[in-house]
Amino acid sequence: MININFTNFTNNFFVKDIITDELDGNTYHSSLQEIIDKLGGKSYNNGLFVIYGQKDVSNYAEMIERLFPQAKDKIFCFGRDWLNHQFAVINYKPFTILQFDPNYRDITHIEVDLKQFFEQELILKCNDLCAKDYFLEWNKPLNYSQCAGYIIPLFLSGNDSVDNLQIVDSYVDLEILVQLQVNS
């Protein structure tokens, strides 16, 4: 196991709220497990970014795999941003983070390992990865289970504006997006 101290991350992201959950026996590669153990189950910077607790890792991965079948049995979701973009690692490729956008059904490849992601990318490119300026414009705090969901989804010609956003449960929002896009 590599030792990651998360200094840059913890100096730039503060805890909004904490969810505690029991470990369900799932194990992932050691870097991801270390992140889940040290930082998981928490919402950071008023909900700008969430790192999943142990039980949510597989729950969100299952949902993303339904929306993106090419990811089936290949990913571990470790967190999300305030717009419910899901962040995952590929279980066979340690130097790639994937960002899944359930609204546009798009995947972005971020060619860094987990340590670089948390210590550099997420801090230096926070606006690109998490739409930080848009979050600040919207200006509503979110807890661990919440995200900003589009009232009219973007794929149904909804406007990508703060007027079209509302606070919703992140898992329910993702489930609705999956049902509307996969089952239609």
C-alpha positions as CSV (number, residue, x, y, z in Angstrom):
1,M,0.0,0.0,0.0
2,I,1.3,3.5,-0.8
3,N,1.0,6.1,1.9
4,I,-1.0,9.1,0.8
5,N,-1.1,12.0,3.3
6,F,-3.8,14.1,1.5
7,T,-2.2,17.4,2.7
8,N,-3.1,19.5,-0.4
9,F,-6.6,18.0,-0.4
10,T,-7.3,18.6,3.3
11,N,-5.9,22.1,3.1
12,N,-8.2,23.0,0.2
13,F,-11.3,21.0,1.0
14,F,-13.1,21.3,4.3
15,V,-15.7,18.8,5.6
16,K,-19.3,19.9,5.3
17,D,-20.9,16.8,7.0
18,I,-20.1,13.2,7.7
19,I,-21.9,10.0,7.1
20,T,-20.8,6.9,8.9
21,D,-21.5,3.5,7.7
22,E,-20.4,-0.1,8.4
23,L,-17.8,-1.7,6.1
24,D,-19.5,-4.3,4.0
25,G,-16.5,-6.4,3.4
26,N,-15.8,-5.1,-0.1
27,T,-12.1,-4.5,-0.8
28,Y,-10.6,-2.4,-3.6
29,H,-7.1,-1.8,-4.6
30,S,-5.2,-0.4,-1.6
31,S,-5.0,3.3,-2.7
32,L,-8.8,3.5,-3.1
33,Q,-9.4,1.7,0.2
34,E,-7.1,4.1,1.9
35,I,-9.0,7.1,0.5
36,I,-12.4,5.5,1.5
37,D,-11.0,4.8,5.0
38,K,-9.5,8.3,5.6
39,L,-11.8,10.6,3.7
40,G,-14.9,8.7,2.8
41,G,-18.5,9.3,4.0
42,K,-17.9,13.0,3.9
43,S,-19.2,16.0,1.9
44,Y,-16.5,18.7,1.3
45,N,-16.7,22.5,0.6
46,N,-20.5,22.8,1.2
47,G,-21.2,19.9,-1.1
48,L,-18.9,20.8,-4.0
49,F,-17.4,17.3,-3.7
50,V,-18.4,14.1,-1.9
51,I,-16.2,11.1,-1.2
52,Y,-18.3,8.0,-0.8
53,G,-18.4,5.9,2.3
54,Q,-17.8,2.2,1.9
55,K,-21.3,1.1,1.2
56,D,-22.0,3.8,-1.4
57,V,-19.0,2.8,-3.6
58,S,-20.8,-0.3,-5.0
59,N,-24.2,1.3,-5.0
60,Y,-23.2,4.2,-7.2
61,A,-21.0,1.9,-9.4
62,E,-24.0,-0.3,-10.1
63,M,-26.1,2.7,-11.1
64,I,-23.4,4.0,-13.4
65,E,-22.9,0.6,-15.0
66,R,-26.6,0.6,-15.9
67,L,-26.2,4.0,-17.7
68,F,-22.8,3.1,-19.1
69,P,-22.8,-0.7,-19.9
70,Q,-19.3,-0.6,-21.2
71,A,-18.2,0.1,-17.6
72,K,-19.9,-3.1,-16.2
73,D,-17.6,-4.9,-13.7
74,K,-14.7,-2.5,-14.5
75,I,-15.2,0.5,-12.1
76,F,-15.3,1.6,-8.5
77,C,-17.0,4.9,-7.9
78,F,-15.4,6.8,-5.1
79,G,-17.2,10.2,-5.3
80,R,-19.2,12.8,-7.1
81,D,-19.4,16.5,-7.5
82,W,-22.4,18.8,-6.8
83,L,-23.9,18.1,-10.3
84,N,-23.8,14.4,-9.7
85,H,-20.9,13.7,-12.0
86,Q,-19.5,10.4,-10.8
87,F,-15.8,9.8,-10.3
88,A,-14.4,6.3,-10.6
89,V,-11.3,4.3,-11.0
90,I,-10.9,1.5,-13.5
91,N,-10.2,-1.7,-11.6
92,Y,-7.5,-2.8,-14.1
93,K,-5.9,0.6,-15.0
94,P,-4.5,2.4,-11.9
95,F,-3.5,5.6,-13.7
96,T,-6.9,6.6,-15.0
97,I,-9.8,8.4,-13.3
98,L,-13.1,8.4,-15.1
99,Q,-15.7,11.2,-14.7
100,F,-19.2,10.1,-15.7
101,D,-21.7,12.8,-16.6
102,P,-25.1,11.2,-16.3
103,N,-26.9,14.2,-17.9
104,Y,-25.0,14.2,-21.2
105,R,-24.1,10.5,-20.9
106,D,-20.4,11.4,-21.4
107,I,-17.2,10.0,-20.0
108,T,-14.1,12.0,-19.4
109,H,-10.7,10.2,-18.9
110,I,-8.4,11.9,-16.4
111,E,-4.9,10.3,-16.9
112,V,-3.6,10.5,-13.3
113,D,-3.5,8.2,-10.3
114,L,-5.6,8.7,-7.2
115,K,-2.9,10.5,-5.3
116,Q,-2.4,13.0,-8.2
117,F,-6.1,13.4,-8.5
118,F,-6.6,14.4,-4.9
119,E,-3.4,16.3,-4.4
120,Q,-3.2,18.1,-7.7
121,E,-6.0,17.7,-10.3
122,L,-8.9,18.3,-7.9
123,I,-7.3,21.4,-6.5
124,L,-5.7,23.0,-9.5
125,K,-8.5,22.1,-11.9
126,C,-11.4,22.2,-9.6
127,N,-13.4,24.5,-11.9
128,D,-12.9,22.2,-14.9
129,L,-13.6,19.0,-12.9
130,C,-16.4,20.2,-10.6
131,A,-17.7,23.4,-12.2
132,K,-16.7,25.3,-9.0
133,D,-17.6,28.8,-10.4
134,Y,-21.0,27.5,-11.3
135,F,-21.4,26.1,-7.8
136,L,-20.5,29.4,-6.3
137,E,-23.0,31.2,-8.6
138,W,-25.7,28.8,-7.5
139,N,-24.7,29.3,-3.9
140,K,-26.6,26.6,-2.0
141,P,-24.9,24.2,0.4
142,L,-25.5,20.5,0.0
143,N,-25.1,17.7,2.5
144,Y,-23.6,14.2,1.8
145,S,-26.7,12.8,0.2
146,Q,-27.7,15.8,-1.9
147,C,-26.7,17.2,-5.3
148,A,-28.1,19.8,-7.6
149,G,-30.4,18.1,-10.1
150,Y,-31.8,19.7,-13.2
151,I,-35.6,20.3,-13.0
152,I,-35.8,19.7,-16.7
153,P,-32.9,17.3,-17.6
154,L,-30.4,18.6,-20.1
155,F,-31.1,15.6,-22.5
156,L,-34.7,16.7,-22.6
157,S,-33.7,20.2,-23.7
158,G,-33.5,21.7,-20.2
159,N,-31.4,24.8,-19.8
160,D,-27.9,24.5,-18.2
161,S,-28.6,27.4,-15.9
162,V,-28.9,27.9,-12.1
163,D,-32.6,28.6,-12.6
164,N,-33.0,25.0,-13.8
165,L,-31.4,23.5,-10.7
166,Q,-32.9,22.2,-7.4
167,I,-31.6,20.3,-4.4
168,V,-32.3,16.6,-4.8
169,D,-31.2,13.3,-3.3
170,S,-28.2,12.3,-5.4
171,Y,-29.0,8.6,-5.6
172,V,-32.7,9.3,-6.5
173,D,-31.5,11.8,-9.1
174,L,-29.2,9.3,-10.7
175,E,-31.9,6.6,-10.6
176,I,-34.3,8.9,-12.4
177,L,-31.7,9.8,-15.1
178,V,-30.9,6.1,-15.6
179,Q,-34.6,5.2,-15.9
180,L,-35.3,8.0,-18.3
181,Q,-32.3,7.3,-20.5
182,V,-32.0,3.5,-20.4
183,N,-35.6,2.4,-20.2
184,S,-37.0,4.8,-22.7
